[in-house]
Amino acid sequence: MYIIGVIPARLKSTRLPNKLLLDLGGKPIIQHVWEQCIKTKLNKVIVATDSIEIFNVCRSFGACVEMTSAEHQNGTERVIEIADRYPADFYINIQGDEPFIAPELIDSIIEEKRINTEVQIITAAHLSNDENDWQSPNVVKVVLDMKKDALYFSRALIPYNRNNPRKISFYRHIGIYGYSYEALKLYMKYQNSYLEKVENLEQLRFLENGVKIRVILTNYESIGVDTQEDFEKARLIYKEIRNE
């Protein structure tokens, strides 16, 4: 089974401009992501960008990088463009702003696909009881069925504990996705759905059209760099890792 990892890399960011090129311990954030990805069982890793600046930086540290359209609305559309150029059995969409992405998480998605070849889409989540996460619309929650397929993703707390509202426990979604080529084509076939627009969550386009999304559970806690505060936290984490 041939599996390609794709790192969509957009330069423009409203909350933290040029975040993928910010220096973290002497390297840009996008390089940290790349280096974590090449430690995995992925057969190939490609950075997909619409920025010539990111393109040149990635080339400078030896990454495989492709220029893609500036018209894409999200990372999934950028992965689809790469999938049209590079045939593979499966594609894993890895966030370009997660410098500490765990290679083990990526490999666990690969393993899930190898065991359950009929699964078309795979993502991840971890159990949380953090009240700050519970209250934050920036933290996406997911509820699962008995097979660990997603029932729904939301920025609101789901499920709501009616009998004990202060007892907080939920699955926090991690923004990594594995897709078959067929699933990627379905995404472009389907219209931008109502739930997708309301929640601003692209994965809901699949659920609203009856396509299953398998969710693997992990202990990895996503650390994305979206704001200056996130970046300062990432710098502290990097120093702790270096000291260890």
C-alpha positions as CSV (number, residue, x, y, z in Angstrom):
1,M,0.0,0.0,0.0
2,Y,1.5,3.3,-1.1
3,I,0.7,6.2,1.2
4,I,1.6,9.9,0.7
5,G,1.6,12.5,3.4
6,V,0.6,16.0,2.3
7,I,1.3,19.1,4.3
8,P,-0.9,22.0,3.1
9,A,1.0,25.2,3.7
10,R,-0.7,28.5,3.3
11,L,1.4,31.6,4.1
12,K,-1.5,34.0,4.8
13,S,-3.0,33.7,8.3
14,T,-5.3,36.2,9.9
15,R,-4.4,35.5,13.5
16,L,-0.7,35.0,13.1
17,P,0.8,36.2,9.8
18,N,3.5,34.1,8.2
19,K,3.3,31.6,11.1
20,L,4.7,28.6,9.1
21,L,7.9,30.5,8.6
22,L,8.3,31.7,12.2
23,D,11.7,30.6,13.8
24,L,11.3,27.9,16.4
25,G,14.7,26.9,17.7
26,G,16.6,27.9,14.6
27,K,14.2,26.3,12.1
28,P,10.9,27.5,10.6
29,I,7.8,25.7,11.9
30,I,7.1,24.1,8.6
31,Q,10.5,22.4,8.7
32,H,9.7,20.9,12.2
33,V,6.5,19.4,10.7
34,W,8.4,18.0,7.7
35,E,11.1,16.4,9.9
36,Q,8.4,14.7,12.1
37,C,6.7,13.4,9.0
38,I,9.7,11.8,7.4
39,K,10.2,9.7,10.6
40,T,7.0,7.8,9.8
41,K,6.1,4.9,7.5
42,L,4.8,7.3,4.8
43,N,6.2,6.4,1.4
44,K,6.4,10.1,0.4
45,V,5.9,13.5,2.0
46,I,4.9,16.6,0.0
47,V,4.5,20.2,1.1
48,A,1.6,21.7,-0.9
49,T,1.7,25.5,-1.0
50,D,0.5,28.6,-2.9
51,S,3.4,30.7,-1.6
52,I,6.7,31.0,-3.5
53,E,8.3,32.1,-0.2
54,I,7.3,28.8,1.5
55,F,8.3,26.9,-1.6
56,N,11.8,28.3,-1.6
57,V,12.2,27.8,2.2
58,C,11.1,24.2,1.9
59,R,13.4,23.5,-1.0
60,S,16.3,25.0,1.1
61,F,16.0,22.2,3.7
62,G,15.4,19.4,1.1
63,A,11.6,19.0,1.3
64,C,9.6,17.7,-1.7
65,V,7.3,20.8,-2.3
66,E,4.7,21.6,-5.0
67,M,3.1,24.8,-5.9
68,T,-0.7,24.6,-5.8
69,S,-3.6,26.9,-6.7
70,A,-4.2,30.1,-4.6
71,E,-7.9,29.5,-5.1
72,H,-8.3,26.6,-2.7
73,Q,-10.6,27.2,0.2
74,N,-9.1,24.7,2.6
75,G,-6.4,22.0,3.0
76,T,-8.5,19.2,1.6
77,E,-8.8,21.0,-1.7
78,R,-5.0,21.4,-1.8
79,V,-4.6,17.6,-1.0
80,I,-6.9,16.8,-3.9
81,E,-4.7,18.8,-6.3
82,I,-1.7,16.8,-5.2
83,A,-3.6,13.5,-5.4
84,D,-4.4,14.3,-9.1
85,R,-0.6,14.6,-9.7
86,Y,0.7,11.7,-7.5
87,P,-1.3,8.4,-7.6
88,A,-1.4,6.6,-4.3
89,D,-3.6,4.2,-2.3
90,F,-4.1,6.7,0.5
91,Y,-3.3,10.3,1.4
92,I,-2.8,11.8,4.9
93,N,-3.4,15.5,5.4
94,I,-1.0,16.8,8.1
95,Q,-1.4,20.3,9.5
96,G,1.5,22.6,8.7
97,D,1.3,24.4,12.0
98,E,1.9,21.4,14.3
99,P,5.6,21.4,14.9
100,F,5.4,18.5,17.4
101,I,3.1,16.2,15.4
102,A,3.8,12.7,16.7
103,P,5.2,10.3,14.1
104,E,3.4,7.5,16.0
105,L,0.0,9.2,15.4
106,I,0.6,9.2,11.6
107,D,1.7,5.6,11.7
108,S,-1.4,4.6,13.7
109,I,-3.5,6.1,10.9
110,I,-1.5,4.1,8.3
111,E,-1.9,0.9,10.4
112,E,-5.7,1.5,10.7
113,K,-5.9,1.7,6.9
114,R,-3.8,-1.4,6.4
115,I,-6.0,-3.4,8.8
116,N,-9.3,-2.0,7.6
117,T,-8.8,-1.5,3.9
118,E,-12.5,-0.7,3.3
119,V,-12.3,2.5,5.5
120,Q,-12.2,5.6,3.2
121,I,-11.5,8.4,5.7
122,I,-9.6,8.3,9.0
123,T,-9.0,11.0,11.6
124,A,-8.1,11.1,15.3
125,A,-9.2,12.3,18.7
126,H,-8.2,12.1,22.4
127,L,-10.2,12.1,25.5
128,S,-10.3,15.4,27.4
129,N,-11.8,16.8,30.6
130,D,-10.2,20.3,30.2
131,E,-12.8,23.0,31.0
132,N,-11.0,25.6,28.9
133,D,-11.3,23.2,25.8
134,W,-14.9,22.5,26.6
135,Q,-15.8,26.2,26.5
136,S,-13.7,27.1,23.5
137,P,-15.3,27.1,20.0
138,N,-11.8,26.7,18.6
139,V,-11.6,23.2,20.0
140,V,-13.6,20.8,17.9
141,K,-15.4,18.0,19.7
142,V,-16.5,14.6,18.2
143,V,-19.0,11.9,19.2
144,L,-18.5,8.3,18.1
145,D,-20.6,5.3,17.4
146,M,-19.7,1.8,18.7
147,K,-17.4,1.1,15.7
148,K,-15.5,4.4,16.5
149,D,-17.0,6.1,13.4
150,A,-17.8,9.7,13.9
151,L,-21.5,10.6,14.5
152,Y,-20.9,14.4,14.5
153,F,-18.2,17.1,14.9
154,S,-19.0,20.4,16.6
155,R,-17.5,23.5,18.2
156,A,-20.0,23.1,21.0
157,L,-19.7,20.6,23.8
158,I,-21.0,17.2,22.7
159,P,-22.3,15.2,24.4
160,Y,-23.9,17.3,27.1
161,N,-24.0,15.6,30.5
162,R,-27.6,16.5,31.4
163,N,-27.5,14.8,34.9
164,N,-24.2,16.2,35.9
165,P,-23.3,19.3,33.7
166,R,-20.1,20.0,35.6
167,K,-18.7,16.6,34.9
168,I,-16.8,17.2,31.7
169,S,-15.6,14.5,29.4
170,F,-15.4,14.6,25.7
171,Y,-13.4,13.6,22.7
172,R,-11.3,16.4,21.3
173,H,-10.8,16.2,17.6
174,I,-7.2,16.2,16.2
175,G,-7.0,17.8,12.7
176,I,-5.3,15.1,10.8
177,Y,-7.1,13.2,8.0
178,G,-6.4,10.1,5.9
179,Y,-8.3,9.9,2.6
180,S,-8.7,7.4,-0.2
181,Y,-8.6,9.0,-3.7
182,E,-12.3,8.1,-4.1
183,A,-13.2,10.0,-0.9
184,L,-11.3,13.1,-2.1
185,K,-13.3,13.0,-5.3
186,L,-16.5,12.7,-3.4
187,Y,-15.6,15.8,-1.4
188,M,-15.4,17.9,-4.6
189,K,-18.6,16.3,-6.0
190,Y,-20.7,17.2,-3.0
191,Q,-21.9,20.8,-2.5
192,N,-20.7,22.9,0.4
193,S,-23.2,21.6,3.0
194,Y,-25.4,23.4,5.5
195,L,-23.6,21.9,8.6
196,E,-20.2,22.5,7.1
197,K,-21.1,26.2,6.6
198,V,-22.7,26.6,10.1
199,E,-19.8,25.0,12.0
200,N,-17.1,25.9,9.5
201,L,-15.8,22.3,9.6
202,E,-15.1,20.8,6.2
203,Q,-15.4,17.2,7.4
204,L,-19.1,17.6,8.0
205,R,-19.6,17.7,4.2
206,F,-18.9,13.9,4.3
207,L,-21.1,13.1,7.3
208,E,-24.0,15.1,5.8
209,N,-23.8,13.0,2.7
210,G,-23.6,9.7,4.6
211,V,-19.9,9.0,4.2
212,K,-18.3,7.3,7.3
213,I,-15.3,8.8,9.1
214,R,-13.3,6.4,11.2
215,V,-11.8,7.9,14.4
216,I,-8.7,6.4,16.1
217,L,-8.2,7.3,19.7
218,T,-4.8,8.5,20.8
219,N,-3.0,10.0,23.8
220,Y,-1.3,12.6,21.6
221,E,-2.6,16.1,22.3
222,S,-2.5,18.5,19.4
223,I,-0.4,21.6,19.7
224,G,-1.2,23.9,16.8
225,V,0.3,27.3,16.4
226,D,-2.6,29.7,15.5
227,T,-1.8,32.7,17.7
228,Q,1.1,34.5,19.2
229,E,0.2,32.9,22.5
230,D,0.4,29.5,20.9
231,F,3.8,30.3,19.4
232,E,5.1,31.4,22.8
233,K,3.9,28.1,24.3
234,A,5.5,26.2,21.4
235,R,8.8,27.9,22.2
236,L,8.6,26.8,25.8
237,I,7.8,23.2,24.8
238,Y,10.7,23.2,22.4
239,K,13.1,24.4,25.2
240,E,11.8,21.6,27.5
241,I,12.3,19.0,24.8
242,R,15.8,20.2,24.2
243,N,16.7,20.1,27.9
244,E,15.4,16.6,28.1
